[in-house]
């Protein structure tokens, strides 16, 4: 895995805002949270015809008025991540039994909204630029874990994941991340207080944690997770 490059891309951020204004997942209403953070975008949420124009105007003004803050915060988060990057990669690949992150260039994009999506094909993801460094490090670690998880199950556990619907596979990946990032392997890398599950996944965490503790390897843990979600 190559090192992550960090970027600020207003156009990409506008696109994500458009996509997430009416998005829900895991018990979270992303659009509601966007409007709570940026009340001026309420019209964009309630009036689809005006959405693009409202987002364009608002993001143009925000990026202009907060340019220095966005640049400085992104640099601070980048520096914070670089301090733990190699240790994180080493710990993660060890957990996966020596399986490596998929090759490619990984890109992290600062965002003025707190949705933090990831895109497996392009190896890109977002992080909220106002997060404290510890919280941002967790976000980056969380999104990167998705890249190796999905690559691993698609190549080594093809038959097993066929037993899950697309929604349940997403659930599995998110619950997996919480349990793994709370484990002792990341104690010196990630502040555990930032590792929180989606509201709809809370009920599974203890069962998954017990499974991970008793699992022989990462494959057996994932297989058990599939069974738990299919009960």
C-alpha positions as CSV (number, residue, x, y, z in Angstrom):
1,X,0.0,0.0,0.0
2,X,1.3,3.4,-0.9
3,X,1.0,6.4,1.4
4,X,-2.2,8.3,1.4
5,X,-2.3,11.7,-0.4
6,X,-4.4,14.4,1.1
7,X,-6.5,16.8,-1.0
8,X,-9.0,19.7,-0.9
9,X,-11.6,19.4,-3.7
10,X,-14.6,21.7,-3.5
11,X,-16.3,20.2,-6.6
12,X,-16.0,16.7,-5.1
13,X,-17.4,17.9,-1.8
14,X,-20.4,19.5,-3.6
15,X,-21.1,16.2,-5.3
16,X,-21.1,14.3,-2.0
17,X,-23.4,16.8,-0.4
18,X,-25.9,16.3,-3.2
19,X,-25.7,12.5,-2.8
20,X,-26.1,12.5,1.0
21,X,-28.8,15.1,1.6
22,X,-31.4,12.4,1.5
23,X,-29.2,9.5,2.5
24,X,-29.9,7.3,5.5
25,X,-28.0,4.3,6.8
26,X,-27.4,2.3,10.0
27,X,-29.9,4.4,11.9
28,X,-28.3,7.8,10.9
29,X,-30.0,10.5,8.8
30,X,-27.0,12.0,7.0
31,X,-29.1,14.8,5.4
32,X,-30.5,15.9,8.8
33,X,-27.0,16.1,10.2
34,X,-25.8,18.1,7.2
35,X,-28.6,20.6,7.6
36,X,-27.9,20.8,11.4
37,X,-24.3,21.7,10.7
38,X,-25.2,24.0,7.7
39,X,-28.7,25.4,8.2
40,X,-28.5,27.3,4.9
41,X,-28.7,23.9,3.1
42,X,-32.2,23.2,4.3
43,X,-33.7,24.3,1.0
44,X,-31.4,22.0,-0.9
45,X,-32.7,19.1,1.2
46,X,-36.4,20.0,0.8
47,X,-36.4,21.3,-2.8
48,X,-34.6,18.9,-5.2
49,X,-34.9,21.3,-8.1
50,X,-33.0,23.9,-6.2
51,X,-30.5,21.5,-4.7
52,X,-27.6,22.0,-7.1
53,X,-27.8,25.8,-7.2
54,X,-28.1,26.1,-3.4
55,X,-25.2,23.8,-2.8
56,X,-23.0,25.5,-5.4
57,X,-23.6,29.0,-3.9
58,X,-23.2,27.9,-0.3
59,X,-20.1,25.8,-0.9
60,X,-18.4,28.6,-2.9
61,X,-19.0,31.1,-0.1
62,X,-18.0,28.7,2.6
63,X,-14.7,27.6,0.9
64,X,-13.8,31.3,0.3
65,X,-14.6,32.4,3.8
66,X,-12.9,29.4,5.5
67,X,-10.0,28.8,3.1
68,X,-7.2,29.2,5.6
69,X,-9.0,27.1,8.3
70,X,-9.6,24.3,5.8
71,X,-6.0,24.3,4.6
72,X,-4.5,24.4,8.1
73,X,-6.8,21.8,9.5
74,X,-6.2,19.4,6.6
75,X,-2.4,19.8,7.1
76,X,-2.7,19.1,10.8
77,X,-4.8,16.0,10.2
78,X,-2.4,14.8,7.5
79,X,0.6,15.2,9.8
80,X,-1.2,13.4,12.6
81,X,-2.0,10.5,10.3
82,X,1.6,10.3,9.0
83,X,2.8,9.7,12.5
84,X,0.8,6.4,12.8
85,X,0.5,5.4,9.1
86,X,3.2,2.7,8.9
87,X,2.2,1.3,12.3
88,X,-1.4,1.1,11.2
89,X,-0.6,-0.7,8.0
90,X,1.6,-3.2,9.8
91,X,-1.0,-3.9,12.5
92,X,-3.8,-4.3,9.9
93,X,-2.0,-6.6,7.6
94,X,-0.9,-8.7,10.6
95,X,-4.6,-9.1,11.6
96,X,-5.4,-10.2,8.1
97,X,-2.8,-12.9,8.3
98,X,-0.3,-11.2,6.1
99,X,-2.8,-10.2,3.5
100,X,-1.8,-6.9,2.0
101,X,-3.8,-3.8,1.2
102,X,-4.9,-3.7,-2.5
103,X,-2.3,-2.0,-4.6
104,X,-2.9,1.6,-5.8
105,X,-2.9,5.2,-4.8
106,X,-5.1,6.1,-1.9
107,X,-6.6,9.6,-1.6
108,X,-8.2,11.4,1.4
109,X,-10.4,14.4,0.7
110,X,-11.2,17.0,3.3
111,X,-14.9,17.8,3.6
112,X,-17.0,20.5,5.2
113,X,-19.8,17.9,5.9
114,X,-19.4,15.0,8.3
115,X,-20.5,12.0,6.1
116,X,-17.1,10.4,5.5
117,X,-18.0,8.2,2.5
118,X,-15.5,5.8,0.8
119,X,-15.3,4.6,-2.8
120,X,-13.6,1.2,-3.1
121,X,-12.9,1.3,-6.9
122,X,-11.0,4.6,-6.8
123,X,-9.5,4.1,-3.3
124,X,-10.8,7.5,-2.2
125,X,-12.6,8.7,0.9
126,X,-13.5,11.8,2.8
127,X,-12.9,13.1,6.3
128,X,-14.6,16.0,8.1
129,X,-12.0,18.8,8.2
130,X,-13.1,20.1,11.6
131,X,-12.5,16.8,13.5
132,X,-9.9,16.7,16.2
133,X,-6.8,14.9,15.1
134,X,-7.6,11.8,17.1
135,X,-11.1,11.6,15.7
136,X,-9.8,12.1,12.1
137,X,-7.2,9.4,12.6
138,X,-10.0,7.0,13.5
139,X,-12.0,8.0,10.4
140,X,-9.0,7.4,8.1
141,X,-8.2,4.1,9.8
142,X,-11.9,3.1,9.5
143,X,-12.2,3.9,5.8
144,X,-8.9,2.2,5.0
145,X,-10.0,-0.9,6.8
146,X,-12.9,-1.1,4.4
147,X,-10.5,-1.3,1.4
148,X,-8.6,-4.3,2.7
149,X,-11.8,-6.0,4.1
150,X,-13.7,-5.9,0.9
151,X,-10.7,-7.0,-1.2
152,X,-10.1,-9.8,1.2
153,X,-13.7,-11.2,1.3
154,X,-14.2,-10.8,-2.5
155,X,-11.0,-12.7,-3.3
156,X,-10.7,-15.2,-0.5
157,X,-14.3,-15.7,0.8
158,X,-16.4,-15.4,-2.4
159,X,-18.7,-18.3,-1.6
160,X,-19.3,-17.1,2.0
161,X,-20.3,-13.5,1.2
162,X,-22.8,-14.8,-1.4
163,X,-24.9,-15.8,1.7
164,X,-25.3,-12.1,2.5
165,X,-27.4,-9.5,0.8
166,X,-25.7,-6.2,-0.2
167,X,-27.1,-4.5,2.9
168,X,-26.0,-7.2,5.3
169,X,-22.5,-7.2,3.7
170,X,-22.4,-3.5,4.5
171,X,-23.6,-4.2,8.0
172,X,-20.9,-6.8,8.4
173,X,-18.1,-4.5,7.2
174,X,-19.2,-1.7,9.6
175,X,-19.5,-4.0,12.7
176,X,-16.3,-5.7,11.7
177,X,-14.5,-2.3,11.7
178,X,-15.8,-1.3,15.2
179,X,-14.6,-4.6,16.8
180,X,-11.3,-4.7,15.0
181,X,-10.4,-1.0,15.7
182,X,-11.3,-1.5,19.4
183,X,-8.9,-4.4,19.7
184,X,-5.6,-4.3,21.5
185,X,-3.7,-4.2,18.2
186,X,-4.7,-0.5,17.7
187,X,-4.5,0.7,21.3
188,X,-1.5,2.9,20.6
189,X,-2.8,4.1,17.3
190,X,-6.4,4.9,17.8
191,X,-8.2,6.6,20.7
192,X,-11.0,4.1,21.6
193,X,-13.5,6.8,22.5
194,X,-13.9,7.6,18.8
195,X,-14.7,4.1,17.8
196,X,-18.5,4.1,17.8
197,X,-20.9,1.8,15.9
198,X,-23.9,2.9,13.9
199,X,-27.0,3.0,16.2
200,X,-28.6,0.0,14.4
201,X,-25.4,-2.1,14.9
202,X,-25.1,-1.6,18.7
203,X,-27.1,-4.8,19.4
204,X,-24.5,-6.9,17.6
205,X,-21.2,-5.5,19.1
206,X,-20.9,-7.7,22.2
207,X,-21.7,-10.9,20.2
208,X,-19.1,-9.9,17.6
209,X,-16.6,-9.1,20.2
210,X,-17.0,-12.5,21.8
211,X,-16.7,-14.1,18.4
212,X,-13.5,-12.2,17.7
213,X,-12.0,-13.2,21.0
214,X,-12.6,-16.8,20.3
215,X,-11.8,-16.9,16.6
216,X,-8.7,-18.7,15.2
217,X,-8.1,-16.2,12.5
218,X,-9.8,-13.4,10.6
219,X,-11.6,-15.8,8.2
220,X,-13.3,-17.7,11.0
221,X,-14.3,-14.4,12.6
222,X,-15.9,-13.2,9.3
223,X,-17.6,-16.6,8.8
224,X,-19.1,-16.3,12.3
225,X,-20.2,-12.8,11.6
226,X,-22.1,-13.9,8.6
227,X,-23.9,-16.5,10.6
228,X,-24.8,-14.0,13.3
229,X,-26.3,-11.6,10.8
230,X,-28.2,-14.3,9.1
231,X,-29.8,-15.7,12.2
